[in-house]
Amino acid sequence: MEFRTVVIRSKCKLSYKDGYLIVRGDEVKTIHISEIHSLVIETTMATVTAYLVCELMKNKVNVVFCDERRNPVGELHPCYGSNDTARRMQEQAEWPSARKSILWQSIVRQKIRSQGRLLEKADPEAAKKIMGYIEEVQPADTTNREGMAAKVYFNRIFGSGFAREIKSDRNAALNYGYAIILSTFNKEIVARGFCTQLGIHHHNTFNQFNLSCDLMELFRCLVDDVVLQQGDAVFDHEYKEKLLDVLNRTVQYNRQHMAVSTAITRYVRYATDYLSGKTEWEECMGFHYEDTANETDCDV
């Protein structure tokens, strides 16, 4: 079953009845909550009932709120995503350093590989250069091959004048896309009963999503690909639709074809099981993406 990303863009009231999300605007629309993966409320003119919020949390639906500029500013998750949350958080606090180091090494390798494949479209020589870093990545990436690859990657893929710090449509699009991916990881981590604050590599005291930032790294290229295809386009409504559709694109993960949202669910499960000592890590847990997308968005 494919799940939907539901986007609310106009003034309306959102409520709950008999298992359905009810959208009352110029017309009334209903969507069964079991079909929803994420609910993105882009407008500040929407009102949401407390009853609906409770039901969305019970069904582990990812809810993202946007500001007056329609950019993500916050999200909702249930307080307890699993009935054994206390045990899982204890597991997380005791994750072995050796396993965290190996997993981060694998994440960096796969991230650089995805960057290299995408960079081949813009600069084959630069792609070849960063691909050479893959075998040099050490456990915990102690030699910072991730940073070295990123410097080459962003300078080549978006041009030598590009910098992540500058204000531009391209950076706004990257931030928007990354926020959607991050919120999906937050949802899956909480649903597994783990804590998003305790990362394996990111340890920023002020970052509530250190673990999510760790695990999402290899999925960033999905957003980069969309932004690369858009060139110098204005970051508008249509542009955002393309970024939201990233969750519905088909990827090959662990030798199977599935939607990105499904791949993230399985990836979080594999990664946390490995960190908890329940399985061993394999490089095939990475993925590559394709240019096909599933028609699973529902726009209201």
C-alpha positions in Angstrom: 0.0 0.0 0.0 1.3 3.4 -1.0 0.9 6.2 1.6 0.1 9.8 0.7 1.7 13.1 1.5 -1.3 15.5 2.0 -0.6 19.2 1.5 -3.0 21.9 2.9 -2.5 25.1 0.9 -5.8 27.1 1.4 -8.0 28.4 4.2 -9.9 25.5 5.8 -10.8 23.6 8.9 -9.2 20.2 9.6 -11.2 17.8 11.8 -11.6 14.1 12.5 -14.6 11.7 12.1 -14.8 7.9 12.0 -11.1 7.3 11.0 -11.1 10.1 8.4 -9.3 13.4 8.1 -12.1 15.9 7.1 -11.0 19.0 5.2 -13.7 21.7 5.1 -12.9 24.6 2.7 -14.6 25.7 -0.5 -15.7 22.0 -0.6 -15.4 19.1 1.8 -12.8 16.3 1.2 -12.2 13.2 3.3 -9.0 11.0 3.5 -8.7 8.0 5.7 -5.9 8.5 8.2 -4.5 5.1 7.6 -3.5 6.2 4.1 -1.5 9.2 5.2 2.2 9.2 5.7 2.7 13.0 6.1 0.4 16.0 6.5 2.0 19.3 5.5 0.1 22.4 6.5 1.5 25.1 4.3 -1.0 27.8 5.1 -1.3 29.7 8.4 -5.1 30.1 7.6 -5.9 26.5 8.5 -7.4 25.5 11.8 -6.9 22.0 13.3 -9.0 20.3 16.0 -7.4 18.8 19.1 -9.3 15.5 18.4 -7.7 15.3 14.9 -4.2 16.0 16.3 -4.6 13.1 18.9 -5.7 10.7 16.2 -2.8 11.7 13.9 -0.4 11.1 16.7 -2.0 7.7 17.5 -1.5 6.7 13.8 2.1 8.1 13.7 1.3 10.5 11.0 4.1 13.0 10.4 2.6 16.6 10.7 4.6 19.5 9.4 3.6 23.2 10.0 4.8 26.0 7.8 5.1 29.8 8.4 3.7 32.7 6.5 6.3 32.1 3.7 5.2 28.5 3.5 8.5 27.2 4.8 8.6 24.4 7.4 9.0 25.7 11.0 7.9 22.8 13.1 6.5 19.3 13.3 4.4 17.0 15.6 5.3 13.5 16.8 3.7 11.3 19.5 5.5 11.4 22.9 5.9 7.7 22.8 6.2 5.9 19.5 6.7 2.4 21.0 5.3 0.5 24.0 8.9 -0.2 25.1 10.3 3.3 24.7 12.1 3.2 28.0 14.0 0.0 27.1 14.9 1.3 23.7 16.2 4.6 25.0 18.3 2.6 27.5 19.7 0.7 24.5 20.4 3.9 22.7 22.4 5.3 25.6 24.5 2.1 25.5 25.1 1.9 21.8 28.8 0.7 21.4 31.2 3.3 20.1 32.6 0.7 17.7 29.2 0.2 16.1 28.5 3.9 15.8 31.9 4.4 14.2 31.3 1.7 11.6 27.8 2.9 10.8 29.0 6.5 10.3 31.8 5.2 8.0 29.2 3.4 5.9 26.9 6.5 5.8 29.8 8.7 4.6 30.9 6.2 2.0 27.3 5.9 0.6 26.8 9.6 0.7 30.0 10.3 -1.3 29.0 7.6 -3.8 25.6 9.2 -4.3 27.2 12.7 -4.6 29.6 11.3 -7.2 26.8 9.8 -9.3 24.9 13.0 -9.3 28.0 15.1 -10.0 28.7 13.1 -13.1 25.9 15.1 -14.8 27.7 18.4 -14.2 31.4 17.6 -13.9 32.7 14.0 -14.6 36.2 14.8 -13.6 35.1 16.2 -10.2 32.9 13.2 -9.7 35.9 10.9 -10.3 37.9 12.9 -7.8 35.4 12.5 -4.9 34.7 8.9 -5.8 38.4 8.3 -4.9 37.7 9.4 -1.4 35.3 6.4 -0.7 38.0 3.8 0.0 39.8 6.3 2.2 36.9 6.8 4.6 37.9 5.5 8.1 35.6 4.3 10.9 33.9 7.5 12.4 35.4 9.3 9.3 38.4 10.4 11.4 40.1 11.9 8.3 37.0 14.0 7.4 36.6 12.7 3.9 32.9 13.8 4.1 34.0 17.4 4.4 36.5 17.1 1.6 34.0 15.6 -0.7 31.3 18.2 0.2 33.7 21.1 -0.7 34.3 19.7 -4.2 30.7 18.6 -4.7 29.0 21.9 -3.9 31.5 24.0 -5.8 31.1 21.9 -8.9 27.4 20.9 -8.9 26.0 24.4 -8.5 28.9 26.5 -9.7 32.0 28.0 -8.1 30.1 31.0 -6.8 27.7 28.9 -4.8 27.8 28.8 -1.0 25.3 27.3 1.5 25.4 30.5 3.6 24.1 32.9 1.0 20.4 33.8 0.6 19.1 32.5 -2.7 16.2 30.5 -4.3 18.5 27.5 -4.6 19.5 27.5 -0.9 15.8 28.1 0.0 14.9 25.0 -2.0 17.7 22.9 -0.5 16.6 23.9 3.0 13.0 23.1 2.3 13.7 19.7 0.8 16.1 18.8 3.6 13.5 19.8 6.2 10.9 17.5 4.6 13.5 14.6 4.6 14.5 15.4 8.2 10.9 15.4 9.5 10.3 12.0 8.0 13.4 10.6 9.8 12.2 12.3 13.0 8.9 10.5 12.6 10.5 7.1 12.0 13.0 7.3 14.8 10.3 8.3 17.4 8.0 5.6 16.1 10.8 3.1 16.9 11.0 4.3 20.4 14.3 6.1 20.1 15.4 9.6 20.9 16.2 12.0 18.1 18.5 14.1 20.2 21.3 11.5 20.8 23.3 11.1 17.6 26.1 8.8 16.5 28.2 11.6 14.9 26.2 14.9 15.3 26.4 16.0 19.0 25.3 19.7 18.8 23.9 20.6 22.2 21.3 22.8 20.6 20.2 20.3 17.9 17.1 18.4 18.8 17.6 16.1 15.9 21.2 14.9 16.0 20.3 11.2 15.2 18.0 12.2 12.4 20.7 14.4 10.9 23.1 11.5 11.0 20.8 9.0 9.3 19.4 11.3 6.6 22.8 12.1 5.1 22.6 9.6 2.3 19.1 10.8 1.3 20.2 14.4 0.8 21.1 13.8 -2.8 17.5 13.1 -3.7 16.8 16.8 -2.9 20.1 17.9 -4.6 19.0 16.2 -7.8 15.6 18.1 -7.9 17.4 21.4 -7.2 20.0 20.7 -9.9 17.3 20.0 -12.5 15.5 23.2 -11.6 18.6 25.3 -12.4 18.0 29.0 -11.5 14.2 28.6 -11.2 12.3 30.8 -8.7 11.4 28.9 -5.5 7.7 29.0 -5.9 4.6 26.8 -5.4 5.4 24.4 -8.3 9.0 24.1 -7.1 7.9 23.0 -3.6 5.6 20.4 -5.2 8.6 18.8 -6.8 10.5 18.7 -3.5 7.5 17.3 -1.7 7.2 14.6 -4.3 10.7 13.3 -3.3 9.1 11.1 -0.7 7.1 9.4 -3.4 9.9 8.7 -5.8 10.9 5.1 -6.5 14.3 4.0 -5.2 16.1 0.7 -5.1 16.9 -0.1 -1.5 18.4 -3.4 -0.3 17.8 -4.8 -3.8 14.1 -3.9 -3.8 12.1 -1.1 -5.4 10.0 1.0 -3.1 9.0 4.6 -2.4 11.5 6.9 -0.6 9.2 7.1 2.5 9.2 3.3 2.7 13.0 3.1 2.2 13.4 5.5 5.1 11.2 3.4 7.4 13.3 0.3 6.6 16.6 2.1 6.8 15.9 3.5 10.3 14.9 0.0 11.4 18.1 -1.6 10.0 20.3 1.1 11.4 18.9 1.1 14.9 18.8 -2.7 15.0 22.5 -2.7 14.1 23.4 -0.2 16.7 21.5 -2.2 19.3 23.4 -5.3 18.4 20.5 -7.2 16.8 22.0 -7.6 13.4 25.2 -6.9 11.4 25.6 -4.0 8.9 26.0 -4.6 5.2 26.9 -2.1 2.5 23.8 -3.3 0.5 21.7 -1.3 3.0 22.5 1.7 0.8 20.3 2.7 -2.2 20.3 4.4 -5.5 17.4 6.4 -6.9 15.7 6.5 -10.3 13.8 9.1 -12.3 10.4 7.5 -11.7 7.8 8.8 -9.2 4.6 7.3 -7.9 1.3 9.3 -8.3 0.6 9.3 -4.5 0.4 13.0 -3.6 -3.0 14.4 -2.5 -3.2 18.2 -2.9 -6.0 20.1 -1.1 
